[in-house]
């Protein structure tokens, strides 16, 4: 028990750089006196821990000191988060390194657990259904630039233009089978789809990573803004009981979670729902998934578009000329 705690204190110091005795005591649920004894024991074993005095005091490891548990190299440590993502590790050019890290992790397990750990229990399949594989020739170089804080000069094909950019890579995100680069472009962070990068050069210089940037927070907020921009309008619809049950399957998450029910169900069980929508054409396409289990009440333009599409389909299936 104590040996495990000593090791955890050591790895905590290495990961966080500076911690107080109070923080360690709270994390490991022991007394301050126990933490003091543990730190003394680590020092006596030759671990270069020193204390910092004053209001911002605590414990630190000597600069440059690193613990290499089970011989993990720097690149293997970076690959640990991909240990179960075989295809994604290969996309990043780290397939062999991730395999090596997995082997060393297995060696660290108790013998009675190794046979079970050798058999995959989880499989991560990131690409969306029926999606084509992206061209990811630049992904390993982009990942290397992210790790080592090297700027990138690239030609990028957006939806509206093809232009050269110089960016400072801050992180990589895998979303729905597509890889994205989050990078500082000028004064703000921007998102670039890696498959749209043309010619690319990783520059020799280094940049300072922003101290206040949080990749997960940036991505969460950018997704929220993107979904809101795609659905700036509101529509009032009525759904049958079947339609209400299928909302989770047939409506995108942003529309579904922002939906507002109003009033009670009528005698047939139909409910009024207000949802966020994009353009008239896009909204009609989304709602046609419900077939006859939806009725658009407002806006009038969306109701008219639904009637137009349904009328055209009626002529097609009746054998009439829809033109």
Backbone as numpy.savetxt, mean C-alpha at the origin, in Angstrom:
# Nx Ny Nz CAx CAy CAz Cx Cy Cz
13.54 -16.48 29.16 12.70 -15.27 29.16 13.57 -14.02 29.16
14.58 -14.01 30.04 15.44 -12.84 30.10 16.29 -12.71 28.85
16.78 -13.84 28.34 17.60 -13.81 27.13 16.82 -13.21 25.97
15.56 -13.59 25.87 14.71 -13.04 24.80 14.55 -11.54 24.98
14.36 -11.09 26.22 14.18 -9.66 26.48 15.46 -8.88 26.17
16.61 -9.45 26.54 17.88 -8.78 26.25 18.07 -8.60 24.74
17.74 -9.64 23.99 17.86 -9.55 22.54 16.89 -8.50 21.98
15.67 -8.47 22.53 14.68 -7.50 22.06 15.11 -6.07 22.39
15.71 -5.87 23.56 16.21 -4.53 23.91 17.28 -4.10 22.92
18.16 -5.02 22.57 19.24 -4.72 21.64 18.70 -4.36 20.25
17.76 -5.15 19.75 17.21 -4.86 18.42 16.36 -3.59 18.43
15.71 -3.31 19.56 14.94 -2.07 19.68 15.86 -0.85 19.61
16.98 -0.92 20.31 17.95 0.17 20.27 18.49 0.36 18.86
18.75 -0.74 18.17 19.27 -0.63 16.82 18.23 -0.04 15.87
16.97 -0.43 16.04 15.92 0.04 15.13 15.55 1.49 15.38
15.48 1.90 16.66 14.99 3.24 16.99 16.10 4.25 17.26
17.30 3.77 17.54 18.41 4.69 17.74 18.51 5.24 19.15
17.38 5.60 19.74 17.40 6.22 21.07 16.10 5.87 21.78
16.18 5.28 22.96 14.99 4.96 23.74 15.28 5.24 25.21
14.23 5.52 25.95 14.38 5.76 27.38 14.11 4.47 28.15
14.56 4.45 29.39 14.30 3.29 30.24 12.80 3.12 30.45
12.08 4.23 30.57 10.63 4.15 30.75 9.95 3.50 29.55
10.42 3.85 28.33 9.84 3.25 27.13 10.10 1.75 27.09
11.30 1.34 27.44 11.62 -0.09 27.43 10.82 -0.84 28.49
10.70 -0.24 29.67 9.94 -0.90 30.74 8.49 -1.09 30.33
7.90 -0.07 29.68 6.50 -0.16 29.26 6.35 -1.21 28.15
7.30 -1.24 27.22 7.20 -2.17 26.09 7.30 -3.62 26.53
8.21 -3.89 27.49 8.43 -5.28 27.91 7.70 -5.63 29.21
6.94 -4.65 29.73 6.10 -4.88 30.90 6.91 -5.37 32.10
8.02 -4.67 32.36 8.84 -4.98 33.52 9.12 -3.67 34.26
9.79 -3.76 35.40 10.08 -2.57 36.19 11.31 -1.84 35.63
11.46 -0.58 36.04 12.64 0.18 35.65 13.91 -0.48 36.17
13.83 -1.02 37.39 15.01 -1.67 37.99 15.46 -2.84 37.10
14.47 -3.58 36.55 14.81 -4.72 35.67 15.51 -4.23 34.41
15.02 -3.12 33.83 15.66 -2.56 32.63 17.08 -2.12 32.94
17.28 -1.48 34.09 18.63 -1.06 34.47 19.57 -2.27 34.54
19.10 -3.36 35.15 19.92 -4.56 35.27 20.21 -5.16 33.89
19.19 -5.16 33.01 19.38 -5.71 31.67 20.42 -4.91 30.88
20.34 -3.60 30.97 21.30 -2.76 30.25 22.71 -2.98 30.79
22.84 -3.12 32.11 24.15 -3.41 32.70 24.68 -4.75 32.19
23.78 -5.73 32.04 24.21 -7.04 31.56 24.68 -6.98 30.11
23.98 -6.21 29.29 24.40 -6.05 27.89 25.76 -5.35 27.80
25.95 -4.32 28.62 27.23 -3.61 28.64 28.36 -4.53 29.07
28.09 -5.35 30.09 29.11 -6.28 30.58 29.47 -7.33 29.53
28.52 -7.60 28.62 28.77 -8.58 27.56 29.51 -7.96 26.38
29.84 -6.66 26.48 30.60 -6.03 25.43 29.78 -5.25 24.42
28.46 -5.14 24.64 27.61 -4.37 23.74 27.82 -2.89 24.03
28.18 -2.07 23.03 28.49 -0.65 23.29 27.25 0.21 23.48
26.60 0.07 24.63 25.44 0.89 24.99 25.92 2.02 25.90
25.47 3.23 25.62 25.81 4.32 26.53 24.56 5.12 26.84
24.55 5.75 27.98 23.39 6.52 28.43 23.57 7.99 28.09
22.44 8.65 27.78 22.41 10.08 27.50 21.69 10.76 28.65
22.33 11.75 29.25 21.77 12.42 30.42 20.84 13.56 29.99
20.06 14.07 30.96 19.21 15.22 30.71 17.78 14.84 30.40
16.95 15.89 30.09 15.53 15.66 29.86 15.27 14.77 28.64
16.17 14.82 27.65 16.01 13.97 26.48 16.88 12.74 26.55
17.20 12.32 27.76 18.13 11.22 27.95 17.55 9.87 27.63
18.39 8.86 27.79 17.98 7.49 27.50 19.20 6.66 27.15
18.98 5.65 26.31 20.07 4.76 25.91 20.24 4.80 24.41
21.50 4.65 23.98 21.84 4.58 22.56 22.92 3.54 22.37
22.99 3.03 21.12 24.13 2.20 20.74 25.21 3.08 20.14
26.45 2.68 20.28 27.55 3.42 19.67 27.31 3.53 18.17
27.49 4.73 17.62 27.26 4.95 16.19 28.04 3.94 15.36
27.35 3.34 14.40 27.99 2.38 13.51 27.88 0.94 13.97
27.46 0.73 15.23 27.35 -0.65 15.72 26.07 -1.28 15.19
26.16 -2.48 14.65 25.02 -3.19 14.12 25.05 -4.65 14.56
23.85 -5.17 14.83 23.71 -6.58 15.16 23.32 -7.33 13.90
24.06 -8.40 13.60 23.72 -9.21 12.43 23.25 -10.57 12.92
21.94 -10.69 13.13 21.38 -11.95 13.61 21.32 -12.95 12.47
21.84 -14.17 12.70 21.83 -15.24 11.72 22.52 -14.86 10.42
23.41 -13.87 10.47 24.20 -13.54 9.29 23.43 -12.82 8.20
22.30 -12.18 8.51 21.54 -11.48 7.48 22.34 -10.28 6.97
22.44 -10.17 5.63 23.13 -9.04 5.04 22.16 -7.87 4.93
22.68 -6.71 4.53 21.84 -5.52 4.37 20.76 -5.73 3.32
21.15 -6.30 2.16 20.15 -6.50 1.11 19.13 -7.56 1.49
19.57 -8.58 2.25 18.63 -9.59 2.72 17.64 -9.00 3.70
18.10 -8.10 4.55 17.20 -7.43 5.49 16.14 -6.64 4.74
16.55 -5.95 3.66 15.60 -5.19 2.85 14.58 -6.12 2.20
14.99 -7.35 1.92 14.11 -8.29 1.23 13.15 -9.01 2.16
13.31 -8.84 3.49 12.48 -9.59 4.42 11.00 -9.30 4.22
10.66 -8.04 3.90 9.25 -7.72 3.74 8.67 -8.37 2.49
9.52 -8.93 1.63 9.07 -9.63 0.44 9.23 -11.15 0.58
9.48 -11.60 1.80 9.81 -13.01 1.99 8.73 -13.95 1.47
7.48 -13.53 1.52 6.41 -14.39 1.03 5.86 -13.96 -0.31
6.45 -12.96 -0.94 5.94 -12.41 -2.19 6.91 -12.76 -3.31
6.91 -14.00 -3.72 7.92 -14.50 -4.65 7.94 -13.72 -5.95
6.77 -13.56 -6.56 6.72 -12.87 -7.85 7.12 -11.41 -7.71
6.66 -10.75 -6.64 6.95 -9.34 -6.45 8.44 -9.12 -6.16
9.05 -10.04 -5.41 10.48 -9.95 -5.17 11.26 -10.07 -6.48
10.81 -10.97 -7.36 11.46 -11.12 -8.65 11.30 -9.86 -9.50
10.12 -9.23 -9.46 9.90 -7.99 -10.19 10.89 -6.92 -9.77
11.22 -6.89 -8.48 12.14 -5.89 -7.94 13.61 -6.27 -8.14
13.84 -7.42 -8.77 15.21 -7.87 -8.95 15.82 -8.45 -7.70
14.98 -8.88 -6.75 15.47 -9.38 -5.46 15.01 -10.81 -5.19
14.69 -11.55 -6.25 14.18 -12.90 -6.06 15.16 -13.81 -5.34
16.43 -13.83 -5.79 17.43 -14.70 -5.17 17.74 -14.25 -3.75
17.80 -12.92 -3.54 18.10 -12.40 -2.21 16.99 -12.74 -1.23
15.72 -12.60 -1.68 14.59 -12.94 -0.81 14.61 -14.42 -0.46
14.98 -15.27 -1.42 15.06 -16.70 -1.14 16.13 -16.99 -0.10
17.26 -16.29 -0.20 18.34 -16.46 0.79 17.88 -16.02 2.17
17.15 -14.90 2.23 16.65 -14.42 3.52 15.67 -15.40 4.13
14.81 -16.00 3.27 13.84 -16.99 3.78 14.57 -18.19 4.39
15.65 -18.61 3.72 16.41 -19.75 4.23 16.99 -19.47 5.61
17.52 -18.25 5.80 18.11 -17.89 7.09 17.03 -17.72 8.16
15.86 -17.25 7.76 14.77 -17.17 8.72 14.35 -18.56 9.18
14.31 -19.52 8.24 13.97 -20.89 8.61 15.00 -21.46 9.58
16.26 -21.12 9.34 17.32 -21.63 10.22 17.17 -21.11 11.64
16.53 -19.95 11.80 16.36 -19.35 13.12 15.18 -19.94 13.87
14.31 -20.69 13.17 13.13 -21.26 13.83 13.50 -22.50 14.63
12.74 -22.80 15.69 12.93 -24.07 16.40 12.73 -25.23 15.44
13.43 -26.33 15.67 13.41 -27.45 14.73 12.01 -27.99 14.51
11.17 -28.03 15.56 9.84 -28.60 15.41 8.90 -27.72 14.59
9.33 -26.49 14.29 8.50 -25.58 13.50 8.95 -25.51 12.04
10.13 -26.01 11.73 10.68 -25.81 10.39 9.90 -26.55 9.31
9.48 -27.79 9.59 8.79 -28.57 8.55 7.51 -27.89 8.12
6.78 -27.31 9.10 5.56 -26.60 8.74 5.84 -25.31 8.01
6.92 -24.62 8.41 7.24 -23.34 7.78 7.71 -23.53 6.35
8.23 -24.72 6.02 8.70 -24.97 4.66 7.54 -25.02 3.68
6.34 -25.33 4.16 5.17 -25.42 3.28 4.45 -24.08 3.26
4.25 -23.50 2.10 3.57 -22.20 2.04 2.17 -22.28 2.62
1.84 -21.35 3.51 0.51 -21.28 4.10 -0.28 -20.09 3.55
0.43 -19.14 2.93 -0.22 -17.96 2.37 0.32 -17.72 0.96
-0.56 -17.34 0.07 -0.14 -16.98 -1.28 -0.71 -15.62 -1.61
0.15 -14.69 -2.01 -0.27 -13.32 -2.31 -0.33 -13.14 -3.81
-1.53 -12.96 -4.35 -1.72 -12.78 -5.79 -2.19 -11.35 -6.03
-1.25 -10.46 -6.32 -1.56 -9.03 -6.37 -2.34 -8.59 -7.60
-2.03 -9.09 -8.82 -2.72 -8.54 -10.00 -4.22 -8.74 -9.95
-4.95 -7.77 -10.54 -6.40 -7.87 -10.60 -6.81 -8.98 -11.57
-8.03 -9.43 -11.45 -8.54 -10.46 -12.35 -8.48 -9.97 -13.80
-8.06 -10.87 -14.69 -8.05 -10.64 -16.14 -7.14 -9.49 -16.56
-6.25 -9.04 -15.69 -5.36 -7.93 -16.03 -4.10 -8.46 -16.71
-3.61 -7.72 -17.69 -2.38 -8.09 -18.37 -1.18 -7.67 -17.52
-0.12 -8.46 -17.63 1.09 -8.12 -16.89 1.71 -6.84 -17.44
2.22 -6.00 -16.53 2.83 -4.75 -16.96 4.28 -4.96 -17.39
4.78 -4.02 -18.19 6.19 -4.01 -18.53 6.95 -3.31 -17.41
7.85 -4.05 -16.75 8.50 -3.53 -15.55 10.02 -3.56 -15.67
10.53 -3.22 -16.85 11.98 -3.27 -17.06 12.74 -2.35 -16.10
12.13 -1.22 -15.73 12.82 -0.25 -14.90 12.64 -0.46 -13.39
11.77 -1.39 -13.00 11.44 -1.52 -11.58 12.66 -1.80 -10.70
13.56 -2.74 -11.04 14.72 -2.96 -10.16 15.58 -1.71 -9.98
15.79 -0.95 -11.08 16.61 0.27 -10.98 15.90 1.32 -10.14
14.58 1.42 -10.28 13.81 2.37 -9.47 13.91 2.00 -8.00
13.78 0.71 -7.69 13.88 0.26 -6.31 15.25 0.57 -5.72
16.30 0.37 -6.50 17.65 0.67 -6.04 17.81 2.16 -5.75
17.22 2.99 -6.61 17.29 4.44 -6.39 16.55 4.84 -5.12
15.43 4.16 -4.84 14.68 4.45 -3.62 15.52 4.10 -2.40
16.11 2.91 -2.39 16.91 2.47 -1.24 18.08 3.42 -0.98
18.74 3.85 -2.07 20.00 4.59 -1.94 19.86 6.10 -2.11
18.61 6.57 -2.24 18.33 8.01 -2.31 19.07 8.71 -3.45
18.99 8.09 -4.64 19.55 8.69 -5.84 18.42 9.28 -6.68
18.57 10.51 -7.16 17.56 11.08 -8.06 17.46 10.29 -9.36
16.35 10.46 -10.05 16.11 9.79 -11.32 15.78 10.84 -12.38
16.36 10.67 -13.57 15.94 11.46 -14.73 15.22 10.50 -15.67
14.01 10.82 -16.06 13.22 9.87 -16.83 12.31 10.59 -17.82
11.91 9.84 -18.86 10.82 10.29 -19.73 9.57 9.59 -19.25
8.53 10.35 -19.00 7.31 9.77 -18.44 6.11 10.08 -19.33
5.37 9.03 -19.68 4.18 9.17 -20.51 2.95 9.18 -19.62
2.44 10.38 -19.36 1.20 10.49 -18.58 0.02 10.35 -19.54
-1.18 10.54 -19.02 -2.37 10.44 -19.87 -2.43 11.58 -20.89
-1.74 12.68 -20.61 -1.87 13.86 -21.47 -0.59 14.31 -22.14
0.57 13.84 -21.66 1.82 14.36 -22.23 2.96 13.37 -22.03
4.00 13.54 -22.85 5.23 12.77 -22.74 6.35 13.78 -22.51
6.96 13.77 -21.32 7.95 14.79 -21.01 9.06 14.21 -20.13
10.19 14.92 -20.14 11.31 14.50 -19.29 11.16 15.12 -17.90
11.46 14.32 -16.87 11.35 14.79 -15.49 12.59 14.36 -14.70
12.93 15.18 -13.73 13.93 14.81 -12.73 13.21 14.73 -11.40
13.25 13.57 -10.76 12.49 13.36 -9.52 13.40 12.73 -8.48
12.98 12.88 -7.22 13.68 12.25 -6.10 12.77 11.15 -5.54
13.11 9.88 -5.76 12.22 8.77 -5.39 12.09 8.59 -3.88
10.85 8.55 -3.40 10.58 8.44 -1.96 10.06 7.06 -1.56
9.47 6.33 -2.49 8.92 5.03 -2.14 8.25 4.37 -3.32
7.95 3.09 -3.15 7.27 2.29 -4.18 6.03 1.67 -3.57
4.94 1.66 -4.34 3.67 1.10 -3.88 3.17 0.10 -4.92
2.70 -1.05 -4.45 2.04 -2.03 -5.30 0.55 -1.96 -5.03
-0.23 -1.57 -6.04 -1.68 -1.38 -5.88 -2.40 -2.08 -7.02
-3.22 -3.09 -6.68 -4.03 -3.76 -7.69 -3.22 -4.35 -8.82
-2.00 -4.84 -8.51 -1.17 -5.44 -9.54 -0.30 -4.45 -10.28
-0.44 -3.17 -10.03 0.36 -2.14 -10.70 1.36 -1.54 -9.72
2.57 -1.30 -10.19 3.63 -0.70 -9.38 3.67 0.80 -9.61
3.78 1.56 -8.52 3.83 3.02 -8.60 5.06 3.54 -7.87
5.64 4.61 -8.43 6.73 5.32 -7.78 6.17 6.61 -7.19
6.41 6.83 -5.91 6.09 8.10 -5.26 7.40 8.88 -5.17
7.41 10.08 -5.74 8.65 10.83 -5.82 8.40 12.32 -5.64
9.43 12.99 -5.15 9.39 14.44 -5.03 9.66 15.03 -6.41
8.70 15.79 -6.93 8.84 16.44 -8.23 8.63 17.93 -8.01
9.73 18.68 -7.99 9.61 20.09 -7.62 9.38 20.23 -6.14
8.30 20.90 -5.77 8.03 21.15 -4.36 7.01 20.18 -3.76
6.51 19.23 -4.54 5.48 18.34 -4.01 5.73 16.90 -4.41
5.16 15.99 -3.64 5.25 14.57 -3.95 4.22 14.24 -5.02
4.62 13.41 -5.97 3.74 13.00 -7.06 3.80 11.49 -7.21
2.79 10.92 -7.90 2.74 9.48 -8.13 2.93 9.19 -9.62
3.79 8.22 -9.92 4.08 7.85 -11.30 3.93 6.34 -11.46
3.22 5.92 -12.49 3.08 4.49 -12.76 4.36 4.00 -13.44
5.01 3.02 -12.86 6.34 2.63 -13.31 6.30 2.08 -14.74
5.21 1.44 -15.14 5.14 0.89 -16.49 5.10 1.98 -17.56
4.85 3.23 -17.16 4.82 4.33 -18.12 6.14 5.09 -18.21
7.13 4.62 -17.48 8.45 5.25 -17.57 9.16 4.76 -18.82
9.64 5.69 -19.63 10.38 5.35 -20.84 11.86 5.26 -20.53
12.66 6.07 -21.20 14.09 6.11 -20.90 14.30 6.61 -19.48
15.29 6.03 -18.80 15.50 6.39 -17.40 16.97 6.31 -17.05
17.42 7.24 -16.21 18.80 7.25 -15.73 18.81 7.53 -14.23
19.47 6.67 -13.49 19.65 6.91 -12.05 20.92 7.75 -11.89
20.79 8.91 -11.29 21.91 9.84 -11.17 22.83 9.46 -10.00
24.10 9.82 -10.11 25.08 9.45 -9.09 24.89 10.23 -7.79
24.36 11.43 -7.87 24.21 12.26 -6.67 23.18 11.68 -5.71
23.17 12.15 -4.48 22.21 11.72 -3.48 21.38 12.91 -3.02
20.17 12.63 -2.56 19.32 13.68 -2.01 18.97 13.34 -0.57
18.58 14.33 0.19 18.17 14.13 1.59 16.70 13.75 1.64
16.42 12.60 2.25 15.04 12.14 2.36 14.27 13.08 3.29
13.07 13.53 2.91 12.30 14.46 3.77 12.01 13.84 5.14
12.31 14.55 6.19 12.14 14.02 7.54 10.68 13.82 7.90
9.78 14.61 7.31 8.38 14.55 7.71 7.53 13.73 6.75
8.13 13.13 5.73 7.34 12.39 4.74 6.98 11.01 5.27
5.72 10.62 5.11 5.22 9.31 5.52 4.56 8.68 4.30
5.17 7.63 3.74 4.68 7.04 2.50 3.25 6.53 2.64
2.96 5.80 3.72 1.61 5.25 3.89 0.57 6.36 4.01
0.88 7.40 4.78 -0.06 8.51 4.93 -0.27 9.24 3.61
0.82 9.44 2.86 0.69 10.10 1.55 -0.20 9.28 0.64
0.04 7.96 0.58 -0.71 7.12 -0.35 -2.19 7.08 0.03
-2.48 6.96 1.31 -3.87 6.92 1.76 -4.61 8.20 1.38
-3.97 9.35 1.58 -4.60 10.62 1.25 -4.73 10.80 -0.26
-3.73 10.36 -1.03 -3.80 10.52 -2.48 -4.92 9.66 -3.07
-5.12 8.45 -2.51 -6.22 7.60 -2.97 -7.56 8.25 -2.65
-7.65 8.83 -1.45 -8.90 9.49 -1.08 -9.21 10.65 -2.04
-8.20 11.46 -2.33 -8.40 12.59 -3.25 -8.76 12.11 -4.64
-8.09 11.07 -5.11 -8.33 10.54 -6.45 -9.76 10.04 -6.59
-10.21 9.28 -5.60 -11.58 8.75 -5.66 -12.60 9.87 -5.57
-12.33 10.88 -4.73 -13.25 12.01 -4.62 -13.32 12.79 -5.93
-12.16 12.97 -6.59 -12.13 13.71 -7.86 -12.90 12.97 -8.95
-12.87 11.63 -8.90 -13.58 10.84 -9.91 -15.09 10.81 -9.67
-15.53 11.15 -8.46 -16.95 11.06 -8.12 -17.41 12.36 -7.45
-17.40 13.47 -8.21 -17.74 14.77 -7.59 -19.24 15.04 -7.48
-20.06 14.22 -8.12 -21.51 14.48 -8.18 -22.28 13.50 -7.31
-23.57 13.76 -7.14 -24.43 12.90 -6.33 -25.62 12.44 -7.17
-26.07 11.24 -6.88 -27.24 10.70 -7.57 -28.14 10.02 -6.56
-29.45 10.12 -6.78 -30.42 9.43 -5.94 -30.98 8.25 -6.72
-30.89 7.07 -6.11 -31.37 5.87 -6.77 -32.26 5.08 -5.82
-32.99 4.11 -6.37 -33.74 3.15 -5.57 -33.26 1.76 -5.92
-33.04 0.94 -4.88 -32.55 -0.41 -5.07 -33.52 -1.43 -4.50
-33.67 -2.53 -5.22 -34.49 -3.64 -4.73 -33.76 -4.35 -3.60
-34.41 -5.25 -2.89 -33.70 -6.03 -1.87 -32.48 -6.75 -2.43
-32.61 -7.29 -3.64 -31.47 -7.96 -4.28 -30.35 -6.94 -4.54
-30.73 -5.74 -5.01 -29.74 -4.70 -5.27 -29.02 -4.27 -4.01
-29.75 -4.17 -2.90 -29.13 -3.80 -1.64 -28.11 -4.86 -1.21
-28.44 -6.12 -1.41 -27.52 -7.20 -1.03 -26.27 -7.22 -1.91
-26.39 -6.74 -3.15 -25.27 -6.82 -4.10 -24.45 -5.53 -4.17
-24.75 -4.54 -3.33 -24.00 -3.28 -3.37 -22.51 -3.52 -3.19
-22.16 -4.41 -2.27 -20.75 -4.64 -1.98 -20.02 -5.22 -3.19
-20.72 -6.03 -3.99 -20.11 -6.65 -5.16 -20.09 -5.72 -6.37
-21.15 -4.90 -6.52 -21.35 -4.18 -7.77 -20.93 -2.72 -7.76
-20.69 -2.15 -6.58 -20.26 -0.76 -6.52 -18.84 -0.68 -5.98
-18.01 0.22 -6.53 -16.65 0.41 -6.01 -16.68 0.82 -4.54
-15.63 0.52 -3.78 -15.63 0.82 -2.34 -15.93 2.28 -2.00
-15.36 3.23 -2.77 -15.57 4.63 -2.43 -17.04 5.00 -2.52
-17.73 4.54 -3.57 -19.16 4.84 -3.73 -19.96 4.15 -2.63
-19.61 2.90 -2.35 -20.38 2.12 -1.39 -20.28 2.69 0.02
-19.07 3.03 0.43 -18.89 3.51 1.80 -19.48 4.90 2.01
-19.60 5.69 0.94 -20.16 7.04 1.06 -21.67 7.07 0.81
-22.26 5.91 0.53 -23.70 5.86 0.24 -24.51 6.21 1.48
-25.63 6.90 1.27 -26.50 7.32 2.37 -27.91 6.78 2.12
-28.40 5.97 3.05 -29.77 5.46 2.96 -30.72 6.50 3.50
-31.90 6.60 2.89 -32.90 7.56 3.37 -34.27 6.90 3.37
-35.03 7.15 4.43 -36.38 6.60 4.52 -36.37 5.11 4.78
-37.57 4.57 4.94 -37.74 3.14 5.16 -38.01 2.44 3.84
-37.86 1.13 3.84 -38.15 0.34 2.64 -39.65 0.40 2.35
-40.00 0.38 1.04 -41.41 0.40 0.66 -41.99 -1.01 0.79
-43.22 -1.20 0.35 -43.91 -2.48 0.51 -43.17 -3.62 -0.20
-42.42 -3.30 -1.26 -41.68 -4.33 -1.99 -40.24 -4.49 -1.48
-39.87 -3.68 -0.49 -38.53 -3.79 0.07 -37.51 -2.90 -0.61
-37.91 -2.03 -1.51 -36.99 -1.14 -2.21 -36.59 0.00 -1.27
-35.29 0.43 -1.36 -34.78 1.50 -0.53 -34.23 2.64 -1.38
-34.34 3.86 -0.87 -33.74 5.03 -1.53 -32.31 5.19 -1.01
-31.38 5.41 -1.94 -29.97 5.53 -1.61 -29.37 6.70 -2.39
-28.59 7.53 -1.72 -27.86 8.61 -2.39 -26.39 8.20 -2.47
-25.84 8.26 -3.70 -24.46 7.81 -3.91 -23.65 8.89 -4.63
-22.33 8.79 -4.52 -21.43 9.66 -5.28 -21.19 9.06 -6.65
-21.19 9.92 -7.69 -20.98 9.45 -9.06 -20.06 10.40 -9.79
-19.54 9.92 -10.92 -18.71 10.74 -11.78 -19.54 11.33 -12.89
-19.06 11.21 -14.11 -19.80 11.74 -15.26 -21.09 10.96 -15.47
-21.99 11.51 -16.26 -23.26 10.83 -16.54 -23.01 9.48 -17.20
-22.12 9.45 -18.19 -21.84 8.20 -18.90 -21.23 7.16 -17.97
-20.28 7.60 -17.12 -19.62 6.67 -16.19 -20.61 6.15 -15.16
-21.46 7.02 -14.64 -22.45 6.61 -13.64 -23.43 5.61 -14.22
-23.86 5.84 -15.45 -24.81 4.92 -16.10 -24.19 3.54 -16.25
-22.92 3.51 -16.63 -22.22 2.23 -16.79 -22.15 1.48 -15.46
-21.85 2.21 -14.37 -21.78 1.58 -13.05 -23.14 1.01 -12.64
-24.20 1.78 -12.85 -25.52 1.37 -12.37 -26.17 0.29 -13.22
-25.77 0.17 -14.48 -26.33 -0.87 -15.34 -25.97 -2.27 -14.84
-24.94 -2.36 -13.97 -24.60 -3.66 -13.39 -25.75 -4.24 -12.59
-26.63 -3.39 -12.09 -27.75 -3.85 -11.27 -28.91 -4.34 -12.11
-28.85 -4.15 -13.42 -29.95 -4.57 -14.28 -31.25 -3.89 -13.90
-32.32 -4.70 -13.77 -33.65 -4.16 -13.46 -33.85 -3.93 -11.97
-32.78 -4.12 -11.17 -32.91 -3.98 -9.72 -32.58 -2.57 -9.23
-32.45 -1.61 -10.14 -32.15 -0.23 -9.78 -33.04 0.72 -10.58
-33.42 1.82 -9.95 -34.12 2.91 -10.64 -33.44 4.22 -10.26
-33.06 5.00 -11.28 -32.46 6.30 -11.04 -33.56 7.33 -10.87
-33.50 8.08 -9.79 -34.47 9.14 -9.53 -33.92 10.49 -9.97
-32.69 10.77 -9.64 -32.07 12.05 -9.97 -30.55 11.84 -10.04
-29.88 12.70 -10.84 -30.38 13.85 -11.58 -31.11 13.43 -12.85
-31.92 14.31 -13.42 -32.70 13.98 -14.62 -31.83 13.52 -15.78
-30.64 14.10 -15.93 -29.77 13.74 -17.05 -29.33 12.28 -16.94
-29.05 11.80 -15.71 -28.66 10.41 -15.53 -29.83 9.48 -15.77
-31.01 9.88 -15.31 -32.21 9.06 -15.55 -32.46 8.94 -17.05
-32.31 10.06 -17.78 -32.53 10.06 -19.23 -31.49 9.17 -19.92
-30.22 9.20 -19.44 -29.18 8.37 -20.04 -29.47 6.90 -19.83
-29.93 6.53 -18.65 -30.30 5.15 -18.39 -31.43 4.71 -19.31
-32.43 5.58 -19.47 -33.56 5.25 -20.34 -33.10 5.08 -21.79
-32.16 5.94 -22.21 -31.64 5.85 -23.57 -30.93 4.52 -23.81
-30.07 4.13 -22.86 -29.32 2.88 -23.02 -30.25 1.68 -22.99
-31.17 1.68 -22.04 -32.11 0.56 -21.93 -32.98 0.47 -23.18
-33.40 1.62 -23.71 -34.21 1.61 -24.93 -33.44 1.05 -26.11
-32.17 1.42 -26.22 -31.34 0.89 -27.30 -31.17 -0.62 -27.17
-30.92 -1.09 -25.93 -30.78 -2.53 -25.71 -32.07 -3.28 -26.04
-33.22 -2.68 -25.70 -34.50 -3.31 -25.98 -34.68 -3.52 -27.49
-34.25 -2.52 -28.27 -34.38 -2.65 -29.72 -33.43 -3.72 -30.26
-32.23 -3.78 -29.69 -31.27 -4.79 -30.13 -31.82 -6.19 -29.91
-32.32 -6.44 -28.71 -32.79 -7.79 -28.40 -34.15 -8.11 -28.99
-34.85 -7.08 -29.44 -36.11 -7.32 -30.15 -35.87 -7.54 -31.63
-34.62 -7.38 -32.06 -34.29 -7.58 -33.47 -34.51 -6.33 -34.31
-34.81 -5.22 -33.69 -35.01 -3.97 -34.43 -33.66 -3.32 -34.71
-33.65 -2.38 -35.63 -32.45 -1.62 -35.95 -32.25 -0.54 -34.90
-31.20 -0.60 -34.04 -31.03 0.37 -33.00 -30.62 1.74 -33.54
-30.17 1.80 -34.78 -29.77 3.09 -35.34 -30.94 3.88 -35.84
